[in-house]
Amino acid sequence: MKKLFSEFFRLLDSLPSLVLSLLVLSVVAMNLLANKSINTGLSWLALDCGILFSWLTFLTMDIMTHCYGPRAATAGSLFAMVLNLFMAAMFFLAKMIPGVWGESFVVGSEAVINTALDNTFGGTWFILLGSSIAFAVSAVLNNYLNWGIGEQVNGNGFGIFALRSYVSTFLAQFTDNITFALIVSRTFFGWTLLQCFTCALTGAIMELLFEVFFSPVGYRISRAILDERAAAATALSESC
């Protein structure tokens, strides 16, 4: 066990602090904003505001996988999940502390609004459980699938980066969505299998579009990291 933890923290230490911080931030924000649904005007398109950050979660994992491999990226993903659970515990603690939210000061509705805000931040155990399991499964799939594609297709250009990212992101996002839908939506809200599948598919498509739009930024970050590592390796070899 000691060796396992030592390896885990060694992998974390290899990751750039900025990229890891963005991953943690996106996971926490994604799960918090998932409490608000988006009125798309389309009955078949079910989305929530978590989509504003979910693309960043998968883009940062793609960067980590591209530059450091799937084990390091998975270690970063699990670290982000643990910190998200910690934040959820802090939000729940805030919910239990007596007091009122600033936005609850509406004459005649203080108690209702305050309770609603407490429940939004405090979370629900089965939603937290479902989202954690879904993220863990999809993160492992995304990282190893991205790496596997890279092993089969040689090259470091944007086209290869995009291929790896788009395929792994779409399949992993779909897996994340369908896993959550089956655990939470179907079990606790009575969704049909068709509703679960449709929601998972449409959500994955929309999240993929975000990834496509921001992938050039991810590629530039990846190239900067790889170039810096190459320069450091060259300098080390010359000094020896």
Beta strands, then each sheet from edge to edge (+ up, - down):
strand 1: 37-38
strand 2: 47-48
sheet 1: 1+ 2-
end
